Amino acid sequence: MAVKVESCNPTASFKDRGTSVVISTLRAQGIHAVLEDSSGNGGSSFAAYCAAAGMDAQILAPETTSSFKILQSNVHGASVNLIPGTRQDTADEALRRSAERFYASHNWHPQFIEGTKLIAYEMWEDLGFTTPTAIVIPAGAGSLVLGCAIGFSELYRAGEITHLPRLLVAQPAHCSPLVHAFTSGVDAVEPAEWRRTIAEGTSIARPVRDREVLRAIRDSGGAMTAVPEEKLRPATLELAKTGLYTEPTSAQVVPAVEQFARNGQLSRDDTIVAVLTGSGLKASTAMTQLLDR
């Protein structure tokens, strides 16, 4: 099993892949001021790339967002508004404000997926121009799932690979609407109340591309699992002991791999890539809480 460490991107998360393409597109279209909603990593990424492009960025984030992610956005020159309530409340507020400012949502904008798909091409290259049999991915809105599905599909159609990887996707049990829909056999997420989780980057109750994400996982022959909250702390610390400092959102892939193996969805014959989506430096408050327990 290999890991794809996305904290090596400029703002320390995979979000830079999509953001760089979105902001480049918007700048070319003459957009000078944007609105973005995020649980943290997307916002700090937008703040950085807007700064590079000379664009004004307004970021909406849940009031529970890690202070270090907010600090990063502020240092890049973005204005950050903290919204009371859940991650979904923040998204709803962004929709309301979109009448006044261009809403460049990384969850909605198609160019974000076009940038994110490049991770598939990198995996292919990293593995000596071969493809893994399975990719383990943490998901909130599911943009990374779609990026992998699109990227590997392009490689397959071009005749560069002989098979598509299975997409094995994890969400925290405290907020796992996609898992519930997947296991229920339905095509879309159903409204439900979810609990707060330390895996804040995947705490999205109503992912806007739910139908596309569920279809991509099923079409790949993949599976989903809900990771119990009590397994996030030991998983994060276990990765840290190997030298990989990741936030709990990323660390959920560790218990996910174990669960997929127990369920027969992974075997010793598989070539597996687990994606670590962001750095623990982005979630220092959560990391401190893990040590205090």
N, C-alpha and C positions, 0 to 999 in steps of 0.2 A: 504494500500500500504506500502511495506517495501522498504528500500534502501540497496544495497550491496555496502559497502564503501571499495573500493579497495586501498585507500591511506594508509591502514594499512599494506600493503606489504612492504618488506625491503627497496625498493627504491621509495615507495609511489605511485605506479601505478600497474594496473593489468598485465603489461608486465612481471613482475617477474615470473608469473606462467609459461609462455612459455619459457622464457629465461633460467630458472634454468634447465629445461629438455634439451634444445638445448645445452647449454654449458657442461652439464654433458655427453651428448652423444658425442660431439666433442672431449672432453678431453679423453674419453675412446677410441676414434678412433685415438688418437695420433696427433690431430691438436693443434698447439701451438700459432698460430697467426691468427686472424680473422678480417674481414671487415664487418661493419654493416652500413646501412643507416637508418636514423630516423629523425622524426620531433622533437625529444627530449626525450620522456619517454623511448622508446625502446633503444635508445643509452645509456642513463644513466644506464638502467638496464643491458645491455650487458657489460658496463664498470665495474659495480660492480661484476657481476658473473665471468667475466674474471679475475678480480683481485683475487677473492676467489680461482679460479682454477689455478692461476699462468700462465695465458695466456695473450698474447699481443693483445690489442684491438685498432683498428683504426675505428673511428666513422665519418661518413659523415653526415652533417646536413645542412638544409637551413640556409642562413645567417640571416634570420629573427627569428631563433629559440630563445626561451627565454634564457637569459644569465644564469639563475639559473640552467637550465637543462644542459647547456654546462659546467658550473662550477662543477656540480656534476660529470660529466664524467671525467673532468680533475683531480678532487681530487682523483678519483679511479685509476688514472694512465693511462687513455686512451689518445691517441692522437686524437684531434678533428679537422677536416677540414671543414670550412664553405663554402658552395657552393652557388654562386650567382643564383638568379632565384627562381623557384617554388620548391615545395616538389618533383614534378615529375622530375625536372632537377637533383635533388640530387640522386634519384633512378637511373636515366640514367647514371650518373657519376659512381655510384657504379658498375653497370654492366660493364662499361669500365675498371674499376680497378680490376675486378674479375679475369682477366687474370694473375694478379701478386700476389694476396693474396686470401685465402679461403673466399668466400663470404657466410657469415652465416646469411643471411637476415631473420629476423623474419617473414616477409611476405611470403617468399618462403619455408622455412625449415619445413618439415612435423612434426617434433618433437615439434615445437612451438605450434601447434594446440593441440597436445597430452597433453602438459602441461596446456594450457588454458582451456581445457575441465573440469579440476578439479573444476572450479567455479560452474558447474552444480551440482556436488556431494555435494559441500558445501551448496548451496542453499537448496537442498533436505534435508540435515541434519539440517540446521538452521530452516527449517519450520516443524520440527518434523517428518522427513522422509515422507513428502508429496511434491507435486510439485505445483508451481504457475500455474495459468491459462494463464498468460501473463508476458513476460519479456520485459522491455523497455531498449534499448541498443543504445548508440551512436556508429557510425561506420565510419571508414576511409577506411582501407583495409578490415575490416570485420572479423578479426581473432576471436574476441570475439563472434560474431554471430555464426561462425562455431564451436567454442568451446562449446557453449551452445547447439547447435543442436546435436553435437556428444555425449556429456556427457549425456544429457537427453535421447537420443536414446538408449544408452547403458543401462541405468537404465530401460527403457521400455522393451527392449528385455530380460533383466534379470528378469522381472516380479516384479520389485520393485515399479513401479509406474503404474497407470492405464491410464494416458493420457499424451500427450506431450504438453508443453506450446506453445502458439503463440509467435512468435518472432516479436516484434514491434520495428522497427529500425529507428533512426533519423540521419540525416546529416544536416550540415549547408547549407542554401540555396545558399550561395556563392560558395560552392563546394559540389555538390550533384549528382555525376554521377550515383551512384547506384539507387538513388531515380528516376532519369530520366529514367533509363533503366527499373526499376520496373513498373512505371506508364505507360510506353510506351509498355509494354508487350513483350519486347525483352529479349534475353537470355544473353546478354553481354553489357558492357559499350561501348558507342560510343565516339570517340574523340570529345572534346569540350574545349573551353576556359572558365576558371572559375576565380572568383575573390578571393582576399585575405580575410581570415576570422580570427577572434580572436579565433575561435575554431580550433587552429592550429593542434591539434592531429588528426583531422578528415579531414584534407585538402589534400586529395590524389585523383588526377584526373584520374589515371588509375590503379585501384586496380587489383593486379595480379590474385586474386582468385574470380574475379567478377562473373563468371558463378556459382561457388559453393555457393557463398553467396546468390545470387538471388534465386537459387534453394532451399536452406535451408529455406529462408523466405517464399517462396511460399508453400513449402511442409508442413510447420507448420501451414498454414492458417493465416499467419501474414500479416503485412502491413509495409509501409514506409512513412515517411513524411520529408519534407524539412523545417527546422526551420529558419525563417527570422532573419537576422543579428541583427536587433534592439531588438530582444527578448532575446539575449544572456546576455546582461548586467543585466537587471532586474532579470533574472533567477539566475544568479550567486550570486547577492546580496540577493535575497530571500532565497537561501539556506544558505548563511552565517548568516542570522538572526536567523536561526534555529540551528546554531552551526556546520553546515557542510561547511567546507572551501574547495571548489572544484574549479578546473580550468574551464573556459568557455566550453571547450570540453565536460566535464562531465555534466555541468549545462543544456545543451540543452535538457536533458531528461525531464525537468520541462515543458517547452512549448510543448514538444512532447506529453507528457501525456495529456495535455489539448486538443491538436489537435486530438489525437486519440479518446478521449472521445466525442468530438464534431462530429466526423465522424462516431460514433457508433461502433468503434473498441474496446472500453473499456466501461465497465458498473460497477455499484456498486456491482454487483455480482462477479466480478473478484477478484482473489487474484493476486496482481501485485508486481513484484520486478523490481525496477529501478536501474540500475548499474551506480554508480559514479566511473568513471575509474581512476581518478588521483587527487592528492592534488593541491590546489591553491598555495601552497608553491613552486610548480614546475613552476608556470607561474606568478611570481611576477611582471614582466613588464606589462603583460596584466592586472593584477589586479589593478596595479597603474593607468593605463589608464582608467579603469572603474570608479575609484573614481574621476579622473580629469575631467570627462565629466560634 
